[in-house]
């Protein structure tokens, strides 16, 4: 898909992925080594009463699920950023995550007319019902027929 295919209101859903306790601990040991992510005893004493995934882990799993849709494969030029990140509820071992994306805005670049900006509101859902994370990402996408050949 290209810029013009992402019209305001377009919505998509990703496949899902289940996070195991060992994946949560392994990620956190490398990138977010706080007790409630890596140590079962400390996690039980925390307000979470058990191991939870790092919010960064949740975001990255969601991002990979989004990329796996293939929607951006031909058109992505990257992103200038995201905003309004909210970690709503903790992700726990064996939670099954998927993402819903909904286009909220789009505009052609004023300075580079071969591309446009698309804002997508993302919701990361656990276990088919619970919002655990949300954010708005801006994607820079090629306009169909304007992507360089090389």
ZASELO-218384 format. One record per residue (C-alpha): residue number from 1; z, x, y. Coordinates in pm, 1 decimal. Last residue first. Example, Ala and Ser with C-alpha at 12.3 -4.5 7.8 and 13.67 -1.06 7.14 Angstrom:
REM residues 2
num|z|x|y
2|714.0|1367.0|-106.0
1|780.0|1230.0|-450.0
This chain:
REM residues 150
num|z|x|y
150|-697.0|1672.1|201.2
149|-879.7|1346.3|274.3
148|-686.9|1258.0|590.0
147|-537.6|906.5|583.8
146|-722.9|676.3|824.3
145|-880.9|433.9|574.4
144|-567.4|221.5|550.5
143|-317.9|304.0|824.2
142|-85.5|581.0|714.5
141|285.4|505.3|700.6
140|593.1|622.7|888.2
139|893.0|445.3|736.8
138|1195.1|336.0|938.9
137|1497.2|255.3|726.4
136|1758.4|-15.0|783.6
135|2075.6|-1.0|576.8
134|2279.3|-187.8|319.4
133|2525.4|-98.9|45.0
132|2730.2|-274.6|-225.4
131|2590.7|-628.8|-213.0
130|2705.8|-804.2|-529.8
129|2492.6|-1033.5|-744.7
128|2270.2|-884.2|-1012.2
127|2525.2|-627.2|-1133.2
126|2520.5|-421.2|-815.7
125|2285.1|-480.7|-521.3
124|2152.6|-228.9|-273.9
123|2017.6|-414.1|28.1
122|1743.6|-255.3|236.9
121|1610.6|-376.8|570.4
120|1266.8|-224.3|621.0
119|1129.9|-101.1|951.8
118|762.1|-4.5|946.7
117|614.7|252.9|1183.9
116|241.8|306.6|1206.5
115|-26.6|563.3|1147.7
114|-382.9|663.1|1239.7
113|-323.3|561.3|1603.2
112|-113.0|870.9|1676.7
111|36.7|847.4|2027.9
110|120.5|476.7|2053.3
109|207.7|452.6|1683.0
108|123.8|113.8|1533.8
107|413.9|-126.1|1506.4
106|613.5|-292.7|1231.0
105|936.2|-490.3|1209.1
104|1174.8|-658.5|960.9
103|1014.9|-574.1|626.4
102|1246.5|-679.0|343.4
101|1366.4|-447.7|67.5
100|1579.5|-551.2|-229.4
99|1733.1|-269.6|-429.3
98|1874.6|-243.5|-781.6
97|2201.1|-117.0|-924.2
96|2373.3|-164.2|-1261.0
95|2741.8|-77.6|-1243.0
94|2847.3|119.4|-1550.2
93|3100.0|331.9|-1360.7
92|3194.6|178.9|-1025.3
91|3007.9|131.5|-698.9
90|3243.3|63.0|-408.9
89|3184.8|-230.1|-173.2
88|3015.1|-261.8|165.7
87|2891.1|90.3|228.7
86|2706.0|15.5|548.5
85|2426.9|222.3|699.3
84|2318.2|75.7|1034.8
83|2037.0|319.3|1089.6
82|1767.8|517.4|918.8
81|1558.4|813.9|1009.0
80|1231.2|953.4|1141.3
79|1072.5|882.4|803.6
78|811.2|1040.8|585.0
77|431.6|1030.8|586.8
76|415.6|764.7|319.5
75|81.8|593.6|253.2
74|-43.3|653.2|-97.5
73|286.7|652.1|-289.1
72|469.5|409.1|-62.2
71|461.0|101.2|-286.5
70|497.2|308.8|-603.5
69|803.5|106.0|-704.5
68|960.8|435.4|-817.3
67|1007.9|535.6|-453.0
66|1241.0|239.2|-396.0
65|1439.6|318.8|-711.7
64|1472.8|678.2|-590.8
63|1604.2|560.9|-254.9
62|1858.6|328.6|-418.8
61|1985.5|612.1|-638.6
60|2006.0|827.1|-326.3
59|2199.9|566.9|-129.0
58|2451.3|509.4|-410.6
57|2500.0|883.6|-454.4
56|2562.6|918.4|-81.9
55|2822.1|641.0|-103.9
54|2997.0|852.3|-364.2
53|3051.8|661.2|-684.3
52|3391.3|518.5|-768.6
51|3658.2|629.7|-1015.2
50|3962.0|403.1|-1037.9
49|4226.4|205.2|-848.4
48|4008.8|194.7|-531.7
47|4309.8|227.9|-296.9
46|4372.0|564.9|-462.1
45|4632.1|630.5|-734.0
44|4384.6|548.0|-1012.6
43|4129.2|777.1|-846.5
42|4376.8|1067.9|-842.2
41|4430.6|1028.6|-1216.3
40|4058.6|983.1|-1288.6
39|3952.5|1285.9|-1085.1
38|3596.1|1323.2|-953.5
37|3505.5|1038.9|-715.5
36|3854.2|919.1|-612.7
35|3960.6|1282.4|-575.5
34|3690.5|1379.8|-325.8
33|3425.4|1627.2|-433.4
32|3122.1|1483.4|-247.8
31|2810.5|1690.0|-322.8
30|2834.3|1892.0|-646.5
29|3149.0|1749.1|-804.4
28|3045.6|1408.3|-671.3
27|2711.4|1412.2|-851.4
26|2871.3|1516.1|-1181.7
25|3154.7|1263.0|-1146.1
24|2919.8|970.8|-1083.0
23|2680.8|1079.0|-1359.2
22|2972.4|1113.9|-1605.2
21|3104.8|768.9|-1513.6
20|2765.5|615.4|-1581.6
19|2538.9|466.1|-1318.0
18|2303.8|192.4|-1437.3
17|1954.1|177.4|-1291.3
16|1746.3|-120.5|-1187.8
15|1382.8|-196.7|-1110.3
14|1302.6|-257.7|-748.5
13|1266.7|-579.8|-551.1
12|1015.0|-655.9|-278.6
11|994.3|-856.5|41.4
10|722.7|-897.5|304.2
9|876.6|-1081.2|602.0
8|703.6|-873.0|867.2
7|380.1|-739.6|719.3
6|379.2|-423.9|508.5
5|14.1|-428.7|399.1
4|-100.9|-305.6|741.6
3|86.7|22.8|700.2
2|-60.3|104.8|359.8
1|0.0|0.0|0.0
